């Protein structure tokens, strides 16, 4: 219990311009043991509402199933209902 695993890693590289350092942005999606995203501590209700709206749009377009929607939306609903 309490373990987590990474689900997706993306790396964006920005080249260095004269007089500046190269920049790299690393994004890692971390999931708990039930494959739910581990939320950032600062994630607030407005962000959670936006995520649910995005997921609902994907469901309405048939991109994700209703079951996938409910599974993905659950952690965000928990934030809203706190």
C-alpha positions as semicolon CSV with decimal commas, in nm:
position;residue;x (nm);y (nm);z (nm)
1;X;0,000;0,000;0,000
2;X;0,106;0,358;-0,058
3;X;0,325;0,264;-0,353
4;X;0,319;0,452;-0,679
5;X;0,442;0,395;-1,030
6;X;0,502;0,620;-1,325
7;X;0,261;0,600;-1,616
8;X;0,401;0,846;-1,868
9;X;0,717;1,047;-1,905
10;X;0,760;1,327;-2,155
11;X;1,064;1,538;-2,215
12;X;1,063;1,875;-2,391
13;X;1,397;2,022;-2,489
14;X;1,448;2,388;-2,563
15;X;1,773;2,478;-2,732
16;X;2,008;2,733;-2,584
17;X;2,023;3,077;-2,736
18;X;2,336;3,284;-2,724
19;X;2,393;3,393;-2,366
20;X;2,139;3,154;-2,213
21;X;2,132;2,798;-2,087
22;X;1,952;2,510;-2,252
23;X;1,622;2,424;-2,085
24;X;1,460;2,088;-2,036
25;X;1,106;2,030;-1,908
26;X;1,042;1,684;-1,767
27;X;0,683;1,574;-1,702
28;X;0,609;1,253;-1,515
29;X;0,259;1,119;-1,451
30;X;0,253;0,918;-1,129
31;X;-0,023;0,670;-1,051
32;X;-0,118;0,499;-0,729
33;X;-0,172;0,125;-0,697
34;X;-0,524;0,158;-0,846
35;X;-0,384;0,339;-1,153
36;X;-0,534;0,672;-1,044
37;X;-0,319;0,981;-1,094
38;X;-0,142;1,103;-0,786
39;X;-0,256;1,462;-0,765
40;X;-0,031;1,759;-0,708
41;X;-0,064;1,907;-0,362
42;X;-0,161;2,247;-0,499
43;X;-0,432;2,117;-0,730
44;X;-0,740;2,319;-0,647
45;X;-1,109;2,293;-0,716
46;X;-1,101;2,505;-1,033
47;X;-0,840;2,279;-1,191
48;X;-1,037;1,972;-1,085
49;X;-1,354;2,113;-1,244
50;X;-1,166;2,182;-1,569
51;X;-1,028;1,826;-1,573
52;X;-1,378;1,683;-1,526
53;X;-1,510;1,901;-1,810
54;X;-1,231;1,776;-2,037
55;X;-1,305;1,416;-1,945
56;X;-1,677;1,470;-2,002
57;X;-1,605;1,612;-2,346
58;X;-1,396;1,305;-2,432
59;X;-1,680;1,081;-2,312
60;X;-1,940;1,270;-2,519
61;X;-1,720;1,242;-2,829
62;X;-1,692;0,867;-2,777
63;X;-1,316;0,882;-2,723
64;X;-1,342;0,726;-2,377
65;X;-1,612;0,499;-2,236
66;X;-1,840;0,591;-1,949
67;X;-1,649;0,349;-1,726
68;X;-1,317;0,513;-1,819
69;X;-1,471;0,854;-1,750
70;X;-1,585;0,759;-1,400
71;X;-1,250;0,598;-1,318
72;X;-1,052;0,902;-1,436
73;X;-1,289;1,160;-1,283
74;X;-1,302;1,005;-0,934
75;X;-0,988;1,174;-0,792
76;X;-1,100;1,512;-0,923
77;X;-1,448;1,471;-0,775
78;X;-1,283;1,401;-0,439
79;X;-1,108;1,740;-0,459
80;X;-1,432;1,921;-0,539
81;X;-1,625;1,752;-0,259
82;X;-1,366;1,823;0,012
